[in-house]
Amino acid sequence: MFKKLMASFGVGAAKVNLVLDNEKCRVGELVKGKMVVLGGNVAQNIHTLDVDVVMKLNIRGKEISRVVETIRVAHDFRIEARDNREIPFEHLIPLHYPISKGSVSYSLVTKMDIAQAVDTGDADPLVVLPSRNMALVFDGLHALGFKEKIGSGKIEQYGQEFDYYPSGQFAEQLKELELKFFIDQNSLKLFLELEMAGGYMRSGQKHHTELTLSAELLASGSVQEVANNIKNFLEEELSQVSVHGPRIAPSYHQQQHSQHRPGLGGAFGGFMGGMVAGMLGGALLGELFGADEPEASGAEEADMGGDEEGFDFGLGDLGDFGGDDFF
């Protein structure tokens, strides 16, 4: 009786430990391991055994943590005194998770709900790596002489943005390249914002465009082929800009204010790191971004749209991923 009483207060109660095969896992792949449940001084009934995926963000100097997903591992089982039970654990890292970078980090928090006793738990770090296709793009940019900027990987309202500056052949034409990833069926879209350098274009002007990398190209796994594809695309875009001028806003800018609100749901489900609205919650998202984004009039939107001929990429109602606000 005394042992049961003490176990109800957590003394000599069952404990749980999550043991991962590897604490680093790519987006779109499985993180695997096992749950080790150690019986205490008395037998106990376990209601639930869950793992919370906790995303931690540093937002303008303040640290915010949010449970972005809860994984049910087991429920309604009994652990005998001094027993040792292992339960397999695996979880697919969704494509919409921002990768661990800069202000973004993750942990797996294990929670064991014990009948008539103090709950017990465990916490383990998790590093979310770029998907293999994302890594191909990063390596391709590096092969072209692009260098990642300090602070790259920040979270904006609709996803994670990666910032590069050129040090090779594009150094005279570009100041900066900003990149977001979007999954489109089996292909990978790169939403690009190119900040122009001097010369025949006014320094500082920005050109918005997109590049689709086919499933066949990605399946090759060739960094050089990806780099050549990006190189040819940038050369063609810069040539077009020299004739027609830069497109200063995405072609879908006019959809911004109908989609630019909490509760976005599936419209942005394809963005890598793009489910920020769902992860953080609409109220917090609106507080972080809404106050800093003035409403544009219809005339202003039309003006920002630029010349539709030749520069409308037909992205429909995806919404604007731009802006200067970031975590």
C-alpha positions in Angstrom: 0.0 0.0 0.0 2.8 2.4 0.9 4.5 1.8 -2.4 1.3 2.5 -4.3 0.8 5.7 -2.4 4.4 6.8 -3.1 4.0 5.9 -6.8 0.9 8.0 -7.1 3.1 11.0 -6.1 5.7 10.0 -8.7 8.1 8.3 -6.3 9.0 4.9 -7.6 6.6 5.3 -10.5 7.0 4.0 -14.1 9.2 6.1 -16.3 9.6 6.5 -20.1 12.5 7.3 -22.3 12.4 8.0 -26.1 15.5 6.6 -27.8 16.0 7.8 -31.4 18.0 6.0 -34.0 19.2 9.4 -35.1 18.1 12.8 -33.8 18.6 14.3 -37.3 16.0 13.6 -40.0 15.2 15.0 -43.4 11.9 16.6 -44.3 9.7 13.9 -46.0 11.5 11.0 -44.2 10.9 8.9 -41.1 12.4 9.6 -37.8 12.7 6.2 -36.0 13.4 4.9 -32.6 11.8 3.2 -29.6 9.9 4.1 -26.4 11.4 2.4 -23.4 8.9 2.1 -20.5 10.5 1.1 -17.2 8.2 -0.2 -14.5 8.4 1.3 -11.0 8.0 -0.2 -7.6 4.4 -1.3 -8.3 2.3 -2.3 -11.4 0.6 0.7 -13.0 -2.0 1.3 -15.8 -0.9 3.6 -18.6 -3.8 5.6 -20.2 -1.8 7.2 -23.0 1.7 7.4 -24.3 2.1 10.5 -26.6 4.9 12.5 -28.2 4.5 16.2 -28.8 6.5 17.8 -31.6 7.5 21.2 -30.2 8.7 23.9 -32.5 10.6 26.7 -30.8 11.0 30.1 -32.5 13.0 33.1 -31.6 10.7 36.0 -32.7 12.1 39.5 -32.4 14.1 38.6 -29.4 11.3 36.6 -27.7 11.3 32.8 -27.6 7.9 31.1 -28.5 7.2 27.4 -28.3 4.3 25.7 -29.9 3.1 22.1 -30.1 2.7 21.6 -33.8 1.7 17.9 -33.7 0.9 15.2 -31.1 1.7 11.6 -32.0 -0.2 8.8 -30.2 2.3 5.9 -29.6 0.2 3.6 -27.3 -2.8 3.6 -25.0 -4.4 1.6 -22.3 -1.7 -0.9 -21.3 -0.3 -2.1 -18.0 3.3 -2.0 -17.0 4.3 -4.4 -14.2 6.6 -3.6 -11.4 10.3 -3.6 -12.5 9.2 -4.6 -16.0 10.9 -3.2 -19.1 8.9 -2.7 -22.3 10.0 -1.4 -25.7 7.5 0.1 -28.1 8.6 1.0 -31.7 8.4 4.7 -32.6 8.4 6.3 -36.0 7.1 9.6 -37.4 7.1 11.0 -41.0 8.5 14.5 -40.9 5.9 16.5 -43.0 7.0 18.5 -46.0 5.6 21.7 -44.5 7.9 21.6 -41.5 10.4 24.5 -41.6 13.9 23.1 -41.4 16.0 23.6 -38.2 17.9 26.7 -39.0 18.7 30.0 -37.2 15.7 30.8 -35.1 13.9 27.5 -35.7 14.5 24.4 -33.5 12.5 21.3 -32.5 12.2 18.9 -29.6 10.2 15.7 -29.0 8.4 15.7 -25.7 7.2 12.4 -24.4 4.2 12.3 -22.1 2.9 9.2 -20.2 -0.5 9.5 -18.6 -0.5 7.1 -15.6 -3.8 6.2 -13.9 -4.1 7.8 -10.5 -0.5 9.0 -10.5 1.7 11.9 -11.5 2.4 12.0 -15.2 5.9 11.4 -16.3 7.8 12.4 -19.5 11.0 12.9 -21.4 12.3 15.5 -23.9 14.7 14.9 -26.8 16.1 17.3 -29.4 15.2 16.8 -33.1 17.0 18.4 -36.0 14.9 18.7 -39.1 17.1 18.7 -42.2 16.3 19.8 -45.8 14.7 17.2 -48.0 17.1 15.6 -50.5 15.6 17.8 -53.3 16.1 20.9 -51.3 19.7 19.9 -50.6 20.2 19.5 -54.4 19.1 23.1 -54.9 21.3 24.4 -52.1 24.3 22.5 -53.5 23.5 23.7 -57.0 23.4 27.4 -55.9 26.7 26.8 -54.1 28.2 25.3 -57.3 27.2 28.5 -59.1 29.1 30.7 -56.6 26.1 31.7 -54.4 26.8 32.1 -50.7 24.1 31.8 -48.0 23.6 35.0 -46.0 23.6 35.2 -42.2 20.1 35.0 -41.0 18.9 32.9 -44.0 16.1 30.4 -43.2 13.9 33.0 -41.4 10.2 32.3 -41.2 7.9 34.7 -43.0 4.1 34.7 -43.0 3.7 31.9 -45.5 6.9 29.9 -45.2 10.6 29.7 -44.8 12.9 31.9 -46.9 16.5 31.3 -47.8 18.7 34.2 -48.8 21.9 34.1 -51.0 24.3 36.6 -52.5 26.3 35.9 -55.7 30.1 35.7 -55.7 30.5 34.2 -59.2 29.2 35.0 -62.7 26.0 36.7 -61.4 27.8 39.1 -59.0 27.6 42.1 -61.4 23.9 41.6 -62.1 22.5 40.5 -58.8 22.8 41.7 -55.2 20.7 39.0 -53.7 18.6 36.0 -54.4 15.7 35.0 -52.1 14.2 31.5 -52.4 11.1 29.7 -51.2 10.2 26.1 -52.0 6.8 24.8 -53.2 5.8 21.2 -53.8 3.8 20.8 -57.0 2.8 17.2 -57.4 6.1 15.4 -58.1 8.0 18.6 -59.2 9.6 21.2 -57.0 9.0 24.9 -57.6 11.4 27.6 -56.6 9.8 31.0 -56.0 12.6 33.5 -56.5 13.0 37.2 -55.8 16.0 38.6 -57.5 17.4 41.9 -56.3 19.2 43.7 -59.1 22.6 45.3 -59.0 23.7 48.3 -61.1 24.2 48.5 -64.9 21.3 48.5 -67.2 18.9 48.0 -64.3 18.3 50.3 -61.4 20.1 49.0 -58.4 17.9 47.6 -55.7 14.9 46.8 -58.0 13.4 43.3 -57.4 12.2 40.8 -59.9 9.8 38.0 -59.0 9.7 34.8 -60.9 9.5 31.0 -60.5 11.4 28.0 -61.7 10.0 24.4 -61.8 12.5 21.5 -61.4 11.1 18.4 -62.9 10.8 15.0 -61.1 13.2 13.5 -63.7 15.8 16.2 -63.1 15.6 15.7 -59.3 15.6 11.9 -59.6 19.0 12.2 -61.3 20.5 13.4 -58.0 23.0 15.4 -60.1 24.1 18.7 -58.5 25.7 19.8 -61.7 22.5 19.2 -63.8 20.5 21.2 -61.2 23.1 23.9 -61.2 23.1 24.1 -65.0 19.3 24.3 -65.0 19.3 27.2 -62.5 22.1 28.9 -64.4 20.3 28.8 -67.7 17.1 30.0 -66.1 18.7 33.0 -64.4 20.5 34.0 -67.6 17.2 33.9 -69.5 15.4 35.9 -66.8 18.0 38.5 -66.6 17.9 38.8 -70.4 14.2 39.3 -70.3 14.4 41.8 -67.5 16.9 43.9 -69.5 14.2 44.2 -72.2 11.0 44.3 -70.3 12.1 45.5 -66.9 11.7 43.6 -63.6 8.4 42.3 -62.4 8.2 44.1 -59.1 5.5 41.9 -57.5 4.4 38.3 -57.9 1.7 37.8 -60.5 -0.6 36.6 -57.7 -0.3 39.8 -55.7 -3.9 40.8 -56.3 -5.0 37.7 -54.4 -3.1 38.8 -51.3 -5.9 40.3 -49.3 -8.4 37.6 -49.9 -5.9 34.9 -48.8 -3.7 36.9 -46.5 -5.6 36.0 -43.3 -5.6 33.4 -40.6 -7.1 30.1 -41.4 -5.4 29.8 -44.8 -5.5 26.0 -44.8 -4.7 24.1 -48.0 -4.1 27.1 -50.2 -0.5 27.2 -48.9 -0.1 23.5 -48.1 2.5 23.1 -50.8 5.0 25.5 -49.4 8.0 24.0 -47.6 7.6 25.5 -44.1 4.3 27.0 -45.4 1.8 25.8 -42.7 2.9 28.5 -40.3 -0.7 29.7 -39.9 -1.8 26.3 -38.7 1.3 25.8 -36.6 1.3 29.1 -34.7 -2.4 29.8 -34.8 -4.3 32.6 -36.5 -4.4 35.0 -33.6 -0.7 34.9 -33.0 0.1 35.1 -36.7 -2.2 38.1 -37.1 -0.5 39.8 -34.2 3.0 39.2 -35.5 2.3 40.2 -39.1 -0.9 42.1 -39.5 0.0 45.3 -37.8 3.0 45.8 -40.0 1.3 45.3 -43.3 -0.7 48.2 -44.5 -3.7 47.5 -46.7 -3.1 48.3 -50.3 -5.8 49.9 -52.5 -7.0 48.2 -55.6 -5.2 50.8 -57.7 -2.0 50.2 -55.8 -2.3 46.5 -56.4 -2.9 46.9 -60.1 0.1 49.2 -60.3 2.3 46.8 -58.5 1.2 44.0 -60.8 3.3 45.4 -63.6 2.9 44.5 -67.3 0.9 41.2 -67.4 2.0 40.4 -70.9 5.0 38.0 -70.8 5.4 38.1 -67.0 2.2 36.5 -65.7 3.2 33.2 -64.4 -0.4 32.1 -63.8 0.0 30.9 -60.2 -3.7 31.6 -59.4 -4.7 32.1 -55.8 -1.5 31.0 -54.0 -1.2 34.4 -52.3 1.8 36.7 -51.6 4.8 35.1 -49.9 6.8 38.3 -49.8 7.2 41.1 -47.3 9.9 42.2 -44.9 8.4 40.7 -41.7 10.2 37.7 -40.4 10.9 35.7 -37.3 
